[in-house]
């Protein structure tokens, strides 16, 4: 599906299909937003080439998965970022690759599925931002997607605090499995936000270069987007560190408990080794063992074995092994 928004010089706005592209070509000073939503890739490629988009950028935009990036061409800026198709709970995101070609008077967005941010702006505030500039509209789409990520991270922060409180009362393997799962998801989010942070940094450089597409007038919008990305990155890193601390703390406690158990077992073994030696010595089936003829020898041996046991227990207590 192709949908278009045409903002004319008299501030009137028209919505429609690709027929608005021909109207825009007759008056390129108007501003045009073209959105490819789940469109046939062959037709999309042909139309993008007619609009002057580079073939390599088109190939990147139509890939199923590509790292987020930004490139400056002669007539437009190409941005590829990871948006959201469906935000779930517990940091489960169904990501959506969104490509944007931003020119002086045109912005083209392309995505394989419905985009929450694009649908929201196309229905509500897209006209307002397109009136400012195409790059402003593109950055607001990016900004809105970051806002969805941010909301879900705040919701997860509340759950993480609850997990920390439960952990203080006593963790278990099920809780550790859950925390490890969250840490894995946060690792993926950090990777995405790192890519997006690089896009924000590149946009700041482009602002200072004063290109016709983006200049100092867009500095505030670029800074706002970049700060939101950095906040996402710092929050995901903080949550990752907390999860790592909880896992490491649980492993340390489990290791300490195991060491304490092994120490007790070692002490018990050390006590019974000499007792087992004496029992084995006098349990041998030799006909002549002098001690066997001693009166009350049985009680003497038991007393000696008891003395050894008590002495070892006192020794281990003195060394604080018990």
VOGU-3710 file (C-alpha; in Angstrom, 3 decimals, decimal comma):
1> xxxxxxxxxx> 0,000/0,000/0,000  1,215/3,495/-0,867  -0,200/6,512/0,901  0,856/10,095/0,394  0,532/13,406/2,187  1,001/16,534/0,050  1,435/19,866/1,786  1,047/22,692/-0,698  2,582/26,148/-0,540  -0,808/27,632/0,430
11> xxxxxxxxxx> -0,707/25,387/3,586  -3,494/23,157/2,334  -2,916/19,444/2,780  -4,059/16,589/0,582  -4,080/12,863/1,386  -4,148/10,162/-1,249  -2,267/7,506/-3,178  0,673/7,691/-5,585  -1,265/10,006/-7,901  -0,159/12,856/-5,590
21> xxxxxxxxxx> 3,442/12,215/-6,675  2,700/13,540/-10,184  1,041/16,609/-8,701  4,117/17,210/-6,520  6,467/16,887/-9,508  4,667/19,767/-11,192  5,402/21,968/-8,162  8,463/20,561/-6,303  8,390/23,440/-3,794  5,474/21,651/-2,116
31> xxxxxxxxxx> 6,285/19,095/0,580  5,474/15,420/0,063  5,428/12,414/2,377  5,289/8,994/0,686  4,777/5,951/2,881  5,323/2,430/1,548  3,455/0,065/3,869  3,808/-3,661/3,042  4,148/-2,738/-0,629  5,366/-4,973/-3,446
41> xxxxxxxxxx> 9,154/-4,626/-3,459  9,508/-4,657/-7,256  7,078/-1,779/-7,709  8,588/0,010/-4,723  12,116/-0,263/-6,165  10,986/1,072/-9,537  9,235/4,066/-7,968  12,167/4,845/-5,643  14,547/4,836/-8,605  12,280/7,276/-10,443
51> xxxxxxxxxx> 12,466/9,550/-7,385  16,271/9,505/-7,547  17,098/7,085/-4,719  20,370/5,174/-4,978  20,079/1,466/-5,837  22,331/0,393/-2,943  20,227/2,346/-0,450  17,089/0,747/-1,907  18,644/-2,711/-1,495  19,466/-1,948/2,154
61> xxxxxxxxxx> 15,940/-0,686/2,752  14,380/-3,852/1,327  16,512/-6,323/3,237  14,751/-8,365/5,886  17,357/-7,375/8,471  20,105/-4,751/8,332  21,971/-2,881/11,089  20,666/0,673/11,612  22,667/3,227/9,635  22,676/6,715/8,157
71> xxxxxxxxxx> 24,163/7,889/4,855  24,301/11,237/3,103  23,725/11,261/-0,656  23,663/14,227/-3,013  19,930/14,894/-2,803  18,774/13,154/0,349  19,690/11,546/3,668  19,114/7,812/3,969  18,290/6,518/7,467  17,640/2,934/8,450
81> xxxxxxxxxx> 16,556/2,233/12,014  14,812/-0,423/14,065  11,288/0,625/14,902  8,496/-1,314/16,606  5,716/-3,383/15,099  4,348/-4,628/18,407  5,622/-3,776/21,912  5,094/-6,595/24,405  5,610/-6,909/28,125  8,844/-7,942/29,845
91> xxxxxxxxxx> 11,038/-6,312/27,161  9,628/-8,424/24,328  9,600/-6,283/21,173  8,593/-7,297/17,688  10,999/-5,036/15,844  10,325/-3,455/12,474  12,968/-2,164/10,103  12,069/1,314/8,867  13,871/3,061/6,016  13,624/6,802/5,418
101> xxxxxxxxxx> 14,773/8,828/2,417  14,743/12,494/3,409  15,189/15,206/0,812  14,717/18,967/0,747  10,960/18,779/0,062  10,228/15,075/0,301  10,368/12,286/2,867  9,875/8,647/1,935  9,267/5,955/4,550  9,316/2,239/3,838
111> xxxxxxxxxx> 8,453/-0,661/6,141  7,297/-4,246/5,711  4,555/-4,105/8,365  2,402/-1,578/10,142  4,451/0,986/12,065  2,999/2,421/15,264  4,953/5,672/15,044  4,274/6,304/11,348  0,563/5,483/11,642  0,300/7,816/14,648
121> xxxxxxxxxx> 1,973/10,765/12,915  0,256/10,210/9,582  -3,115/10,373/11,306  -2,453/13,184/13,803  0,569/15,487/13,657  2,324/14,602/10,413  1,035/17,693/8,629  2,409/19,998/11,346  5,911/18,519/11,244  5,992/18,268/7,444
131> xxxxxxxxxx> 5,222/21,993/7,314  8,447/22,653/9,225  10,657/20,420/7,100  10,871/16,796/5,924  13,831/16,133/8,232  11,742/17,355/11,192  9,016/14,871/10,279  11,548/12,031/9,927  13,108/12,847/13,291  9,690/12,956/14,968
141> xxxxxxxxxx> 8,970/9,446/13,655  12,289/8,344/15,150  11,536/10,225/18,379  8,113/8,600/18,740  9,582/5,107/18,336  12,144/5,883/21,039  9,281/7,015/23,262  7,659/3,568/23,006  10,938/1,914/23,986  11,277/4,351/26,885
151> xxxxxxxxxx> 7,783/3,650/28,207  8,414/-0,103/28,226  11,748/0,342/30,009  10,034/2,386/32,732  7,439/-0,365/33,143  10,212/-2,942/33,390  11,998/-0,828/36,007  9,032/-1,244/38,358  9,070/-4,998/37,838  12,831/-5,126/38,375
161> xxxxxxxxxx> 12,452/-3,344/41,712  9,896/-5,976/42,743  12,319/-8,740/41,763  15,079/-7,103/43,827  12,787/-7,052/46,882  11,911/-10,720/46,397  15,585/-11,576/45,982  16,406/-10,055/49,349  13,857/-12,406/50,916  15,565/-15,346/49,231
171> xxxxxxxxxx> 16,175/-16,164/45,585  15,703/-19,470/43,824  16,608/-21,091/40,512  13,335/-20,050/38,886  13,994/-16,405/39,735  17,535/-16,653/38,379  16,235/-18,132/35,145  13,852/-15,191/34,792  16,563/-12,610/35,527  18,960/-14,272/33,069
181> xxxxxxxxxx> 16,259/-14,092/30,402  15,794/-10,363/31,046  19,538/-9,811/30,875  19,653/-11,496/27,472  16,842/-9,252/26,181  18,579/-6,160/27,553  21,745/-7,151/25,692  19,809/-7,119/22,413  18,251/-3,750/23,265  21,660/-2,268/24,108
191> xxxxxxxxxx> 22,953/-3,364/20,720  20,008/-1,674/18,986  20,379/1,536/21,013  24,109/1,632/20,288  23,329/1,645/16,577  20,727/4,356/17,103  23,181/6,407/19,170  25,584/6,354/16,233  22,776/7,675/14,020  22,179/10,526/16,490
201> xxxxxxxxxx> 25,879/11,404/16,498  26,004/11,406/12,699  22,962/13,675/12,552  24,734/16,188/14,798  27,691/16,168/12,428  25,391/16,746/9,452  23,851/19,731/11,260  27,259/21,354/11,607  27,979/20,677/7,921  24,976/22,882/7,027
211> xxxxxxxxxx> 23,562/20,740/4,211  20,402/21,936/2,419  18,493/19,020/3,950  19,525/19,564/7,576  21,094/22,639/9,172  21,327/24,630/12,398  17,569/25,216/12,423  17,148/21,491/13,087  19,751/21,351/15,869  17,197/21,376/18,679
221> xxxxxxxxxx> 15,195/18,493/17,168  18,349/16,480/16,499  19,590/17,086/20,054  16,226/16,074/21,487  16,270/12,783/19,558  19,905/12,091/20,441  19,310/12,719/24,141  16,350/10,354/24,123  18,466/7,657/22,475  21,242/8,190/25,033
231> xxxxxxxxxx> 18,683/7,897/27,816  17,475/4,618/26,387  21,046/3,378/26,193  21,854/4,398/29,772  18,612/2,900/31,142  19,140/-0,409/29,367  22,744/-0,487/30,620  21,613/0,266/34,182  18,944/-2,457/34,098  21,486/-4,874/32,615
241> xxxxxxxxxx> 23,940/-4,107/35,426  21,240/-4,663/38,058  20,310/-8,020/36,529  23,993/-8,985/36,390  24,455/-7,997/40,051  21,454/-10,109/41,042  22,768/-13,119/39,134  26,282/-12,703/40,551  24,882/-12,228/44,047  22,809/-15,391/43,773
251> xxxxxxxxxx> 25,796/-17,369/42,481  27,971/-16,024/45,313  25,393/-17,004/47,945  24,934/-20,444/46,377  28,707/-20,913/46,228  29,064/-19,861/49,867  26,338/-22,279/50,935  28,013/-25,063/48,967  31,378/-24,288/50,569  29,804/-24,350/54,040
261> xxxxxxxxxx> 28,203/-27,721/53,300  31,440/-29,133/51,924  33,338/-27,869/54,965  30,963/-29,690/57,341  31,238/-32,873/55,293  35,033/-32,556/55,265  35,107/-32,156/59,053  32,891/-35,202/59,507  35,157/-37,190/57,191  38,275/-36,015/59,060
271> xxxxxxxxxx> 36,769/-37,148/62,377  35,789/-40,609/61,156  39,023/-41,398/59,300  41,040/-42,233/62,476  38,025/-43,989/63,963  37,642/-46,071/60,836  41,374/-46,875/60,950  41,145/-48,176/64,534  37,983/-50,139/63,765  39,655/-51,677/60,734
281> xxxxxxxxxx> 42,845/-52,432/62,645  41,127/-54,414/65,356  38,673/-55,951/62,978  41,405/-57,939/61,191  41,063/-61,697/61,451  44,453/-62,587/62,918  44,545/-65,207/65,642  47,183/-63,391/67,681  46,498/-59,724/68,410  47,949/-58,860/71,837
291> xxxxxxxxxx> 45,370/-56,193/72,662  42,540/-58,656/72,287  43,604/-60,351/75,532  43,533/-57,138/77,570  40,776/-57,012/80,132  38,260/-54,267/79,332  40,143/-53,586/76,073  36,853/-52,962/74,290  36,033/-50,071/76,654  39,576/-48,708/76,439
301> xxxxxxxxxx> 39,315/-48,569/72,654  35,909/-46,899/72,721  37,221/-44,325/75,205  40,254/-43,639/73,015  38,067/-43,258/69,938  35,778/-40,889/71,853  38,793/-38,873/72,972  40,004/-38,549/69,392  36,540/-37,427/68,209  36,112/-34,824/70,943
311> xxxxxxxxxx> 39,651/-33,501/70,391  39,089/-33,092/66,658  35,743/-31,365/67,190  37,342/-28,910/69,624  40,210/-28,309/67,190  37,842/-27,556/64,304  35,762/-25,238/66,484  38,901/-23,359/67,500  39,779/-22,906/63,832  36,141/-21,843/63,185
321> xx> 35,502/-24,625/60,728  32,337/-25,529/62,627
//
